Amino acid sequence: SGLGNCTRDRLKVNGKVECLVKYDCKTKNGVQACKLGQASGITKKIKIYQSFFDNVASLAQPDRRACYAGLMVHEFAHTCERYAERTPEARAVAAVNYWKARFSPGSTVDAENDCGFND
């Protein structure tokens, strides 16, 4: 599909990633929630925040890479088209599962519990 090709192109050809050593957090109903990443509208650039790096710091390197892939796929999907979370979330989980199967067979890393993709 065109959207899948766009996300693929962001990863392989024209995507930009900005890593920020800062937090973007808000408190809602007494619970603090911090962004892991953000897509900058319909552009080719995404941001990854410190909260994501904190979430994955204790994971083994292959599992961290799986989480990186998942977050990047999720955010780059948003750069291709602004739409609800369902498709980007499904792509993030698929990316994590692909990376762990390819580079860390037997890994039990989980996109929600370990990478923090539970918003």
All heavy atoms as an XYZ file, in Angstrom:
919
protein
N       0.835     -1.193      0.000
C       0.000      0.000      0.000
C       0.873      1.248      0.000
O       2.030      1.215      0.398
C      -0.922     -0.009      1.215
O      -0.207      0.344      2.376
N       0.295      2.354     -0.397
C       1.033      3.606     -0.431
C       1.526      4.032      0.938
O       2.640      4.499      1.096
N       0.678      3.872      1.955
C       1.066      4.272      3.296
C       2.207      3.396      3.809
O       3.150      3.881      4.422
C      -0.130      4.199      4.242
C       0.123      4.710      5.652
C       0.613      6.153      5.622
C      -1.149      4.626      6.469
N       2.137      2.104      3.517
C       3.228      1.206      3.911
C       4.518      1.570      3.209
O       5.598      1.544      3.802
N       4.417      1.936      1.932
C       5.599      2.351      1.188
C       6.170      3.642      1.754
O       7.382      3.814      1.823
C       5.271      2.548     -0.299
C       4.994      1.230     -0.997
O       5.376      0.164     -0.527
N       4.299      1.313     -2.117
N       5.308      4.546      2.171
C       5.759      5.810      2.751
C       6.537      5.540      4.036
O       7.631      6.072      4.229
C       4.562      6.719      3.034
S       5.000      8.256      3.876
N       6.007      4.712      4.911
C       6.689      4.382      6.166
C       8.017      3.703      5.872
O       9.038      4.021      6.480
C       5.800      3.483      7.047
O       4.555      4.154      7.295
C       6.474      3.183      8.378
N       8.017      2.795      4.931
C       9.264      2.118      4.537
C      10.294      3.134      4.043
O      11.461      3.076      4.416
C       8.986      1.079      3.444
C      10.247      0.264      3.091
C      10.137     -0.446      1.767
N      10.067      0.556      0.708
C       9.249      0.502     -0.330
N       8.430     -0.508     -0.486
N       9.243      1.459     -1.237
N       9.848      4.083      3.226
C      10.764      5.104      2.721
C      11.326      5.971      3.852
O      12.493      6.358      3.811
C      10.072      5.996      1.691
C       9.883      5.289      0.353
O      10.475      4.203      0.148
O       9.126      5.828     -0.481
N      10.505      6.264      4.857
C      11.011      7.045      5.987
C      12.153      6.294      6.684
O      13.138      6.897      7.086
C       9.915      7.318      7.014
C       8.812      8.208      6.537
C       9.255      9.659      6.352
N       8.122     10.491      6.057
C       7.663     10.737      4.844
N       8.250     10.218      3.792
N       6.616     11.509      4.667
N      12.013      4.994      6.811
C      13.036      4.190      7.486
C      14.285      4.023      6.633
O      15.399      4.008      7.151
C      12.476      2.815      7.848
C      11.427      2.825      8.960
C      10.662      1.513      8.972
C      12.066      3.099     10.300
N      14.118      3.892      5.329
C      15.249      3.557      4.466
C      15.859      4.734      3.719
O      17.040      4.707      3.379
C      14.809      2.515      3.422
C      14.484      1.162      4.004
C      13.977      0.203      2.950
C      15.099     -0.218      2.054
N      14.734     -1.279      1.116
N      15.060      5.758      3.415
C      15.506      6.772      2.470
C      15.532      8.190      3.049
O      16.557      8.863      2.983
C      14.603      6.766      1.207
C      15.040      7.822      0.213
C      14.589      5.393      0.564
N      14.407      8.642      3.584
C      14.302     10.072      3.831
C      13.832     10.484      5.229
O      13.519     11.641      5.447
C      13.384     10.709      2.775
C      12.008     10.072      2.747
O      11.589      9.430      3.699
N      11.305     10.251      1.642
N      13.777      9.565      6.165
C      13.346      9.914      7.516
C      14.461     10.549      8.324
O      15.637     10.256      8.139
N      14.088     11.448      9.205
C      15.028     12.112     10.110
C      14.582     11.833     11.544
O      13.387     11.863     11.842
C      15.034     13.622      9.880
C      15.262     14.016      8.439
C      16.667     14.490      8.214
C      16.863     15.009      6.810
N      17.451     14.096      5.902
N      15.556     11.581     12.435
C      15.258     11.301     13.836
C      16.019     12.296     14.700
O      17.227     12.471     14.530
C      15.685      9.860     14.223
C      15.414      9.602     15.697
C      14.978      8.827     13.355
N      15.303     12.936     15.602
C      15.928     13.839     16.570
C      15.763     13.213     17.955
O      14.637     12.973     18.407
C      15.254     15.207     16.532
C      15.852     16.198     17.499
C      15.171     17.568     17.455
O      14.170     17.734     16.721
O      15.646     18.458     18.158
N      16.874     12.920     18.614
C      16.848     12.362     19.962
C      16.997     13.505     20.954
O      17.929     14.306     20.843
C      17.975     11.347     20.150
S      17.812      9.919     19.062
N      16.066     13.590     21.894
C      16.043     14.700     22.836
C      16.311     14.211     24.250
O      15.643     13.307     24.728
C      14.680     15.395     22.788
C      14.299     15.947     21.418
C      12.846     16.354     21.392
C      15.189     17.117     21.074
N      17.275     14.827     24.901
C      17.575     14.499     26.291
C      16.715     15.411     27.155
O      17.211     16.257     27.899
C      19.080     14.662     26.598
C      19.391     14.179     27.998
C      19.905     13.903     25.582
N      15.410     15.273     26.992
C      14.446     16.027     27.782
C      13.140     15.256     27.806
O      12.951     14.311     27.047
C      14.244     17.441     27.232
C      13.504     17.515     25.914
C      13.270     18.964     25.510
C      12.317     19.048     24.335
N      11.978     20.422     24.003
N      12.281     15.675     28.696
C      10.990     15.009     28.868
C       9.873     15.921     28.391
O       9.983     17.136     28.474
C      10.770     14.666     30.347
C      11.788     13.693     30.886
C      12.980     14.142     31.445
C      11.567     12.326     30.810
C      13.919     13.252     31.937
C      12.505     11.427     31.293
C      13.674     11.891     31.852
O      14.608     11.011     32.316
N       8.807     15.321     27.898
C       7.594     16.045     27.555
C       6.472     15.332     28.301
O       5.916     14.353     27.811
C       7.366     16.029     26.044
C       6.168     16.882     25.628
O       5.424     17.365     26.513
O       5.955     17.057     24.418
N       6.199     15.795     29.516
C       5.251     15.115     30.404
C       4.095     16.031     30.779
O       4.255     17.242     30.873
C       5.961     14.669     31.684
S       7.412     13.632     31.401
N       2.952     15.419     31.001
C       1.767     16.130     31.467
C       1.101     15.284     32.545
O       1.149     14.064     32.494
C       0.793     16.346     30.321
C       1.301     17.293     29.259
C       0.223     17.615     28.250
C       0.667     18.707     27.320
N       1.380     18.305     26.171
N       0.483     15.953     33.500
C      -0.278     15.244     34.530
C      -1.755     15.383     34.205
O      -2.251     16.492     34.006
C       0.020     15.815     35.929
O       1.419     15.696     36.170
C      -0.746     15.059     37.004
N      -2.426     14.237     34.122
C      -3.855     14.225     33.819
C      -4.529     13.295     34.808
O      -4.132     12.133     34.934
C      -4.078     13.751     32.378
C      -5.518     13.831     31.927
C      -5.649     13.467     30.467
C      -7.080     13.541     30.008
N      -7.226     13.172     28.610
N      -5.527     13.800     35.507
C      -6.239     13.024     36.530
C      -5.278     12.437     37.561
O      -5.423     11.287     37.981
C      -7.078     11.912     35.891
C      -8.133     12.455     34.951
O      -8.688     13.536     35.186
N      -8.422     11.731     33.886
N      -4.258     13.209     37.928
C      -3.314     12.787     38.945
C      -2.252     11.808     38.493
O      -1.438     11.346     39.277
N      -2.248     11.474     37.207
C      -1.269     10.522     36.680
C      -0.362     11.245     35.682
O      -0.847     11.926     34.780
C      -1.968      9.337     35.978
C      -0.961      8.392     35.369
C      -2.873      8.606     36.947
N       0.943     11.077     35.882
C       1.883     11.711     34.958
C       2.136     10.793     33.764
O       2.397      9.602     33.929
C       3.208     12.014     35.642
C       4.130     12.815     34.737
C       5.448     13.143     35.397
O       6.092     12.277     35.954
N       5.848     14.401     35.307
N       2.037     11.334     32.579
C       2.308     10.593     31.352
C       3.351     11.368     30.554
O       3.230     12.579     30.380
C       1.038     10.427     30.527
N       4.370     10.658     30.117
C       5.441     11.281     29.350
C       5.466     10.711     27.946
O       5.349      9.499     27.763
C       6.791     11.038     30.021
S       6.899     11.703     31.692
N       5.640     11.588     26.964
C       5.732     11.130     25.579
C       7.002     10.323     25.377
O       8.053     10.644     25.921
C       5.762     12.323     24.620
C       4.464     13.026     24.466
C       4.600     14.126     23.424
C       3.307     14.901     23.307
N       3.427     15.981     22.325
N       6.902      9.286     24.563
C       8.073      8.510     24.162
C       8.651      9.088     22.885
O       9.854      9.147     22.701
C       7.692      7.046     23.940
C       7.056      6.321     25.120
C       6.734      4.893     24.727
C       7.940      6.379     26.339
N       7.756      9.462     21.994
C       8.164     10.014     20.714
C       7.071     10.901     20.177
O       5.972     10.951     20.722
N       7.397     11.588     19.096
C       6.426     12.483     18.488
C       6.749     12.636     17.011
O       7.912     12.753     16.631
C       6.482     13.847     19.168
C       5.518     14.855     18.595
C       5.629     16.198     19.305
O       6.448     16.390     20.185
N       4.786     17.128     18.902
N       5.702     12.608     16.215
C       5.852     12.881     14.799
C       5.599     14.369     14.589
O       4.678     14.928     15.165
C       4.851     12.059     13.986
N       6.429     14.993     13.794
C       6.288     16.425     13.538
C       5.385     16.655     12.334
O       5.851     16.977     11.246
C       7.669     17.053     13.309
O       8.469     16.897     14.442
N       4.106     16.455     12.546
C       3.133     16.684     11.488
C       3.419     15.850     10.253
O       3.983     14.780     10.337
N       3.033     16.357      9.118
C       3.279     15.625      7.874
C       4.627     16.090      7.330
O       4.715     16.841      6.370
C       2.120     15.817      6.887
C       0.824     15.322      7.535
C       2.394     15.067      5.597
C      -0.390     15.348      6.662
N       5.678     15.648      8.019
C       7.051     15.934      7.624
C       7.787     14.606      7.590
O       7.180     13.551      7.676
C       7.738     16.875      8.632
O       7.897     16.169      9.873
C       6.937     18.142      8.863
N       9.083     14.659      7.533
C       9.871     13.438      7.512
C      10.665     13.271      8.802
O      11.536     12.429      8.885
C      10.809     13.456      6.310
C      10.039     13.443      5.008
C      10.937     13.568      3.812
C      10.069     13.491      2.568
N      10.562     14.253      1.482
N      10.321     14.072      9.826
C      11.112     14.078     11.052
C      10.290     13.608     12.252
O       9.131     13.984     12.408
C      11.608     15.497     11.322
C      12.431     15.650     12.573
C      12.899     17.092     12.660
C      13.378     17.449     14.026
N      13.704     18.863     14.122
N      10.928     12.780     13.085
C      10.318     12.357     14.344
C      11.253     12.737     15.489
O      12.444     12.967     15.283
C      10.016     10.843     14.378
C      11.297     10.010     14.279
C       9.010     10.478     13.289
C      11.118      8.519     14.511
N      10.692     12.788     16.687
C      11.464     13.050     17.899
C      11.337     11.852     18.825
O      10.259     11.263     18.930
C      10.931     14.297     18.611
C      11.066     15.561     17.807
C      10.449     16.737     18.532
C      10.558     17.993     17.682
N       9.943     19.148     18.346
N      12.428     11.519     19.490
C      12.422     10.482     20.510
C      12.862     11.143     21.809
O      13.908     11.787     21.857
C      13.353      9.305     20.149
C      12.908      8.668     18.836
C      13.357      8.273     21.273
C      13.807      7.546     18.349
N      12.046     10.985     22.859
C      12.279     11.656     24.135
C      13.008     10.765     25.142
O      12.999      9.530     25.030
C      10.947     12.114     24.737
C      10.317     13.247     23.971
C       9.334     13.011     23.033
C      10.729     14.560     24.184
C       8.754     14.051     22.318
C      10.159     15.611     23.478
C       9.176     15.347     22.543
O       8.614     16.380     21.836
N      13.558     11.399     26.153
C      14.317     10.706     27.191
C      13.498      9.617     27.884
O      14.041      8.586     28.279
C      14.830     11.715     28.231
C      15.725     11.099     29.282
C      17.017     10.537     28.699
O      17.650     11.167     27.865
N      17.400      9.353     29.137
N      12.202      9.823     28.017
C      11.364      8.819     28.683
C      11.448      7.467     27.973
O      11.438      6.421     28.623
C       9.912      9.292     28.786
O       9.447      9.748     27.542
N      11.565      7.473     26.646
C      11.712      6.209     25.911
C      13.046      5.558     26.254
O      13.114      4.369     26.541
C      11.612      6.435     24.403
C      11.946      5.204     23.618
C      11.076      4.131     23.566
C      13.156      5.092     22.950
C      11.383      2.978     22.872
C      13.479      3.949     22.247
C      12.585      2.895     22.208
N      14.117      6.343     26.237
C      15.436      5.788     26.545
C      15.472      5.232     27.965
O      16.082      4.202     28.217
C      16.533      6.837     26.329
C      16.629      7.283     24.902
C      16.286      8.576     24.537
C      17.042      6.412     23.908
C      16.363      8.980     23.215
C      17.122      6.813     22.580
C      16.778      8.103     22.235
N      14.779      5.904     28.890
C      14.689      5.394     30.264
C      13.979      4.048     30.291
O      14.398      3.131     31.002
C      13.924      6.380     31.159
C      14.656      7.690     31.387
O      15.862      7.803     31.054
O      14.007      8.622     31.906
N      12.890      3.918     29.528
C      12.109      2.670     29.505
C      12.939      1.477     29.057
O      12.756      0.369     29.564
C      10.916      2.781     28.543
C       9.774      3.576     29.103
O       9.765      3.968     30.260
N       8.792      3.839     28.264
N      13.823      1.670     28.089
C      14.527      0.536     27.481
C      15.958      0.364     27.983
O      16.641     -0.579     27.573
C      14.520      0.628     25.935
C      13.087      0.644     25.403
C      15.302      1.825     25.428
N      16.404      1.236     28.879
C      17.808      1.228     29.312
C      18.270     -0.107     29.879
O      19.407     -0.522     29.666
C      18.045      2.340     30.337
N      17.401     -0.808     30.581
C      17.825     -2.054     31.234
C      17.672     -3.292     30.345
O      18.051     -4.387     30.742
C      17.043     -2.258     32.534
O      15.675     -2.454     32.242
N      17.131     -3.119     29.157
C      16.942     -4.261     28.258
C      18.259     -4.661     27.598
O      19.142     -3.824     27.401
C      15.928     -3.919     27.163
C      14.505     -3.581     27.609
C      13.669     -3.187     26.400
C      13.880     -4.753     28.346
N      18.356     -5.916     27.211
C      19.506     -6.376     26.431
C      19.512     -5.644     25.094
O      18.461     -5.244     24.577
C      19.424     -7.879     26.210
N      20.694     -5.474     24.516
C      20.821     -4.689     23.285
C      19.865     -5.134     22.167
O      19.221     -4.280     21.555
C      22.259     -4.697     22.790
C      22.452     -3.794     21.574
C      23.876     -3.771     21.067
O      24.619     -4.715     21.248
N      24.247     -2.672     20.445
N      19.735     -6.447     21.867
C      18.802     -6.809     20.786
C      17.358     -6.407     21.100
O      16.610     -6.024     20.204
C      18.928     -8.330     20.700
C      20.263     -8.640     21.297
C      20.466     -7.607     22.367
N      16.982     -6.466     22.371
C      15.624     -6.071     22.750
C      15.444     -4.561     22.673
O      14.394     -4.073     22.261
C      15.297     -6.585     24.149
C      15.187     -8.106     24.198
O      15.051     -8.732     23.120
O      15.248     -8.667     25.304
N      16.472     -3.799     23.046
C      16.409     -2.340     22.888
C      16.226     -1.988     21.421
O      15.433     -1.114     21.073
C      17.683     -1.667     23.417
C      17.730     -1.485     24.901
C      18.777     -0.476     25.344
N      20.081     -0.632     24.716
C      21.066     -1.407     25.176
N      20.884     -2.125     26.268
N      22.215     -1.465     24.549
N      16.968     -2.678     20.568
C      16.844     -2.405     19.126
C      15.445     -2.698     18.627
O      14.912     -1.976     17.782
C      17.868     -3.222     18.349
C      19.262     -2.710     18.507
C      20.241     -3.537     17.717
N      21.580     -3.005     17.844
C      22.653     -3.622     17.420
N      22.563     -4.810     16.848
N      23.842     -3.068     17.565
N      14.838     -3.756     19.131
C      13.461     -4.071     18.736
C      12.530     -2.943     19.149
O      11.653     -2.533     18.387
C      13.026     -5.394     19.361
N      12.733     -2.401     20.350
C      11.912     -1.285     20.816
C      12.165     -0.034     19.974
O      11.222      0.689     19.634
C      12.184     -1.002     22.285
S      11.599     -2.276     23.420
N      13.435      0.248     19.641
C      13.745      1.391     18.773
C      12.997      1.257     17.453
O      12.396      2.224     16.964
C      15.239      1.485     18.461
C      16.149      1.837     19.606
C      17.429      1.303     19.664
C      15.770      2.706     20.616
C      18.301      1.620     20.709
C      16.631      3.033     21.656
C      17.890      2.488     21.695
O      18.743      2.799     22.712
N      13.060      0.067     16.855
C      12.380     -0.155     15.571
C      10.886      0.098     15.710
O      10.279      0.750     14.863
C      12.642     -1.573     15.069
N      10.294     -0.410     16.785
C       8.861     -0.232     16.987
C       8.466      1.226     17.129
O       7.504      1.685     16.504
N       9.216      1.980     17.931
C       8.885      3.392     18.124
C       9.072      4.172     16.831
O       8.232      4.995     16.460
C       9.732      4.012     19.238
C       9.419      5.487     19.530
C       7.987      5.663     20.009
C      10.397      6.044     20.548
N      10.149      3.905     16.121
C      10.397      4.627     14.877
C       9.328      4.318     13.833
O       8.831      5.232     13.162
C      11.794      4.309     14.359
C      12.872      4.928     15.231
S      14.543      4.411     14.819
C      14.691      4.991     13.145
N       8.941      3.066     13.703
C       7.883      2.707     12.753
C       6.582      3.413     13.135
O       5.882      3.971     12.278
C       7.694      1.176     12.688
C       6.385      0.804     12.017
C       8.871      0.529     11.966
N       6.260      3.402     14.418
C       5.031      4.056     14.885
C       5.024      5.539     14.519
O       4.069      6.039     13.920
C       4.918      3.892     16.412
C       3.745      4.598     17.001
N       2.553      3.951     17.253
C       3.568      5.886     17.382
C       1.694      4.824     17.756
N       2.292      6.009     17.849
N       6.094      6.227     14.880
C       6.126      7.670     14.632
C       6.232      7.998     13.146
O       5.591      8.930     12.668
C       7.259      8.331     15.417
C       7.110      8.220     16.925
C       5.823      8.806     17.489
O       5.160      9.632     16.820
O       5.463      8.434     18.625
N       7.036      7.236     12.397
C       7.116      7.496     10.958
C       5.782      7.232     10.269
O       5.437      7.906      9.299
C       8.237      6.691     10.302
C       9.599      7.313     10.453
C      10.696      6.539     10.804
C       9.803      8.670     10.226
C      11.962      7.104     10.936
C      11.058      9.246     10.360
C      12.141      8.461     10.712
N       4.998      6.270     10.757
C       3.662      6.048     10.187
C       2.822      7.315     10.331
O       2.072      7.676      9.424
C       2.979      4.857     10.861
N       2.980      8.011     11.461
C       2.250      9.270     11.647
C       2.729     10.357     10.686
O       1.952     11.242     10.319
C       2.408      9.787     13.080
C       1.524      9.117     14.079
N       0.160      9.031     13.949
C       1.826      8.503     15.246
C      -0.351      8.400     14.985
N       0.646      8.060     15.791
N       4.000     10.330     10.272
C       4.472     11.367      9.341
C       3.895     11.173      7.948
O       3.898     12.101      7.148
C       6.015     11.420      9.230
O       6.498     10.270      8.544
C       6.676     11.595     10.573
N       3.458      9.981      7.666
C       2.910      9.702      6.333
C       1.461     10.138      6.205
O       1.010     10.498      5.126
C       3.045      8.218      6.020
S       4.774      7.719      5.840
N       0.747     10.107      7.294
C      -0.651     10.520      7.285
C      -1.079     10.680      8.726
O      -0.774      9.834      9.566
C      -1.512      9.455      6.607
C      -2.951      9.840      6.457
C      -3.759      8.775      5.732
O      -3.301      8.291      4.696
O      -4.848      8.440      6.229
N      -1.799     11.762      9.017
C      -2.285     11.962     10.384
C      -3.594     11.187     10.539
O      -4.593     11.527      9.943
C      -2.522     13.450     10.663
C      -1.273     14.273     10.683
C      -0.233     13.786     11.645
N      -0.514     14.189     13.009
C       0.264     13.866     14.036
N       1.339     13.161     13.855
N      -0.042     14.260     15.236
N      -3.538     10.142     11.313
C      -4.735      9.348     11.542
C      -4.669      8.764     12.933
O      -3.698      8.949     13.652
C      -4.901      8.255     10.474
C      -3.662      7.427     10.270
C      -3.457      6.264     10.980
C      -2.682      7.827      9.359
C      -2.304      5.516     10.795
C      -1.533      7.090      9.179
C      -1.358      5.926      9.900
O      -0.225      5.201      9.710
N      -5.692      8.058     13.305
C      -5.792      7.496     14.658
C      -4.610      6.587     14.976
O      -3.801      6.257     14.109
C      -7.103      6.735     14.778
N      -4.531      6.163     16.217
C      -3.399      5.388     16.700
C      -3.403      3.919     16.260
O      -2.379      3.268     16.326
C      -3.369      5.435     18.236
C      -3.008      6.789     18.788
C      -1.556      7.161     18.500
O      -0.673      6.307     18.620
O      -1.318      8.321     18.138
N      -4.509      3.393     15.842
C      -4.618      1.949     15.622
C      -3.586      1.405     14.640
O      -2.888      0.442     14.931
C      -6.034      1.618     15.154
C      -6.346      0.149     15.251
C      -7.834     -0.056     15.093
N      -8.028     -1.182     14.201
C      -9.145     -1.452     13.591
N     -10.180     -0.680     13.751
N      -9.236     -2.490     12.806
N      -3.466      1.989     13.476
C      -2.516      1.498     12.480
C      -1.070      1.685     12.925
O      -0.287      0.728     12.865
C      -2.764      2.154     11.107
O      -4.085      1.808     10.677
C      -1.761      1.670     10.071
N      -0.674      2.865     13.424
C       0.704      3.006     13.899
C       1.036      2.048     15.046
O       2.143      1.515     15.119
C       0.784      4.460     14.357
C      -0.234      5.166     13.549
C      -1.350      4.168     13.390
N       0.082      1.816     15.947
C       0.333      0.891     17.056
C       0.513     -0.534     16.543
O       1.407     -1.248     16.997
C      -0.790      0.969     18.083
C      -0.712      2.231     18.916
C      -1.852      2.390     19.898
O      -2.723      1.505     19.985
O      -1.863      3.426     20.595
N      -0.316     -0.941     15.595
C      -0.183     -2.283     15.033
C       1.167     -2.435     14.325
O       1.824     -3.475     14.433
C      -1.332     -2.563     14.060
N       1.594     -1.407     13.628
C       2.891     -1.454     12.945
C       4.034     -1.506     13.954
O       5.038     -2.177     13.719
C       3.046     -0.264     12.020
C       2.145     -0.416     10.822
C       2.386      0.614      9.791
N       1.408      0.330      8.728
C       1.431      0.871      7.555
N       2.374      1.724      7.245
N       0.533      0.569      6.665
N       3.902     -0.807     15.065
C       4.944     -0.827     16.103
C       5.102     -2.231     16.667
O       6.219     -2.739     16.799
C       4.605      0.159     17.218
N       3.998     -2.871     16.997
C       4.047     -4.231     17.543
C       4.637     -5.189     16.510
O       5.484     -6.026     16.839
C       2.642     -4.689     17.997
C       2.634     -6.174     18.340
C       2.188     -3.860     19.199
N       4.240     -5.051     15.252
C       4.786     -5.909     14.195
C       6.292     -5.710     14.053
O       7.045     -6.679     13.877
C       4.080     -5.637     12.868
N       6.754     -4.461     14.145
C       8.189     -4.182     14.029
C       8.962     -4.787     15.190
O      10.015     -5.395     14.994
C       8.428     -2.676     13.960
N       8.450     -4.645     16.402
C       9.115     -5.241     17.572
C       9.201     -6.752     17.395
O      10.263     -7.350     17.599
C       8.371     -4.876     18.888
C       8.876     -5.719     20.050
C       8.530     -3.400     19.194
N       8.105     -7.364     17.000
C       8.092     -8.823     16.833
C       9.037     -9.285     15.726
O       9.714    -10.303     15.859
C       6.670     -9.322     16.584
C       5.818     -9.194     17.828
O       6.322     -9.160     18.957
N       4.518     -9.115     17.645
N       9.115     -8.527     14.642
C      10.035     -8.858     13.552
C      11.483     -8.791     14.041
O      12.269     -9.703     13.816
C       9.827     -7.912     12.365
C      10.919     -8.041     11.333
C      10.886     -9.061     10.392
C      11.993     -7.160     11.327
C      11.898     -9.199      9.449
C      13.016     -7.290     10.385
C      12.958     -8.304      9.460
O      13.976     -8.433      8.540
N      11.840     -7.677     14.695
C      13.224     -7.497     15.139
C      13.629     -8.533     16.161
O      14.739     -9.064     16.106
C      13.421     -6.081     15.690
C      13.754     -5.128     14.596
C      12.882     -4.552     13.719
C      15.049     -4.668     14.226
N      13.553     -3.749     12.839
C      14.888     -3.797     13.128
C      16.322     -4.894     14.726
C      15.962     -3.170     12.520
C      17.393     -4.257     14.118
C      17.205     -3.410     13.028
N      12.748     -8.847     17.102
C      13.151     -9.820     18.109
C      13.245    -11.220     17.504
O      14.133    -11.975     17.867
C      12.251     -9.771     19.342
C      10.882    -10.353     19.197
C      10.127    -10.213     20.512
C       8.792    -10.910     20.462
N       8.044    -10.766     21.698
N      12.393    -11.546     16.551
C      12.474    -12.860     15.897
C      13.748    -12.969     15.068
O      14.384    -14.023     15.022
C      11.248    -13.089     15.015
N      14.132    -11.890     14.443
C      15.298    -11.922     13.570
C      16.619    -11.842     14.334
O      17.585    -12.511     13.988
C      15.211    -10.767     12.580
C      16.393    -10.719     11.654
C      16.048    -10.188     10.313
N      17.204    -10.361      9.448
C      17.493     -9.585      8.447
N      16.684     -8.610      8.143
N      18.555     -9.800      7.722
N      16.668    -11.008     15.363
C      17.941    -10.736     16.025
C      18.046    -11.275     17.445
O      19.126    -11.248     18.026
C      18.223     -9.229     16.033
C      18.315     -8.660     14.652
C      17.313     -7.853     14.153
C      19.394     -8.955     13.833
C      17.385     -7.338     12.858
C      19.474     -8.442     12.536
C      18.471     -7.635     12.062
N      16.950    -11.734     18.004
C      16.983    -12.248     19.370
C      15.955    -13.361     19.537
O      15.005    -13.241     20.308
C      16.707    -11.105     20.355
O      16.889    -11.530     21.672
N      16.151    -14.468     18.794
C      15.179    -15.571     18.879
C      14.982    -15.999     20.329
O      15.937    -16.088     21.092
C      15.825    -16.680     18.060
C      16.782    -15.983     17.152
C      17.259    -14.774     17.918
N      13.744    -16.224     20.698
C      13.441    -16.626     22.066
C      13.222    -15.452     23.004
O      12.846    -15.635     24.152
N      13.445    -14.237     22.523
C      13.244    -13.051     23.355
C      11.779    -12.946     23.768
O      10.881    -13.265     23.003
C      13.631    -11.794     22.578
O      13.205    -10.643     23.277
N      11.571    -12.480     24.972
C      10.203    -12.274     25.454
C       9.867    -10.786     25.571
O       8.884    -10.422     26.201
C      10.009    -12.948     26.826
O      10.944    -12.381     27.748
C      10.185    -14.452     26.723
N      10.696     -9.930     24.959
C      10.423     -8.489     25.038
C       9.024     -8.223     24.486
O       8.591     -8.817     23.503
C      11.501     -7.653     24.306
C      11.415     -7.813     22.802
C      11.414     -6.194     24.692
N       8.310     -7.348     25.173
C       6.925     -7.041     24.827
C       6.798     -5.542     24.534
O       7.291     -4.717     25.305
C       6.022     -7.435     26.002
C       4.577     -7.097     25.745
O       3.926     -7.846     24.993
O       4.105     -6.069     26.275
N       6.146     -5.228     23.436
C       6.031     -3.836     23.006
C       5.401     -2.947     24.078
O       5.855     -1.830     24.305
C       5.229     -3.744     21.709
N       4.365     -3.434     24.746
C       3.697     -2.605     25.751
C       4.451     -2.590     27.072
O       4.762     -1.530     27.604
C       2.266     -3.088     25.973
C       1.360     -2.777     24.808
C      -0.097     -3.047     25.120
O      -0.435     -3.323     26.281
O      -0.894     -2.988     24.189
N       4.736     -3.751     27.608
C       5.312     -3.812     28.956
C       6.782     -3.443     29.019
O       7.225     -2.875     30.010
C       5.106     -5.209     29.550
C       3.636     -5.510     29.749
O       2.869     -4.664     30.144
N       3.246     -6.728     29.441
N       7.554     -3.757     28.001
C       8.985     -3.512     28.045
C       9.396     -2.227     27.303
O      10.256     -1.494     27.763
C       9.760     -4.704     27.466
C       9.499     -5.969     28.264
O       9.576     -5.905     29.501
O       9.210     -7.014     27.651
N       8.790     -1.978     26.162
C       9.136     -0.780     25.386
C       8.373      0.447     25.883
O       8.803      1.568     25.651
C       8.829     -0.987     23.908
S       9.706     -2.373     23.138
N       7.250      0.215     26.527
C       6.450      1.321     27.048
C       5.369      1.817     26.115
O       4.802      2.885     26.321
N       5.073      1.056     25.072
C       4.064      1.484     24.098
C       2.659      1.167     24.648
O       1.991      0.280     24.175
C       4.232      0.767     22.762
C       5.600      0.874     22.151
C       6.015     -0.055     21.233
C       6.475      1.900     22.478
C       7.269      0.022     20.636
C       7.723      1.990     21.909
C       8.118      1.047     20.985
N       2.256      1.879     25.645
C       0.951      1.571     26.269
C       0.086      2.809     26.437
O      -0.732      2.868     27.316
C       1.184      0.909     27.628
C       2.067      1.738     28.535
O       2.382      2.876     28.212
N       2.477      1.174     29.642
N       0.310      3.789     25.564
C      -0.524      4.993     25.701
C      -1.774      4.895     24.880
O      -1.975      4.041     24.093
C       0.273      6.245     25.304
C       0.861      6.177     23.896
O       0.745      5.120     23.250
O       1.430      7.181     23.461
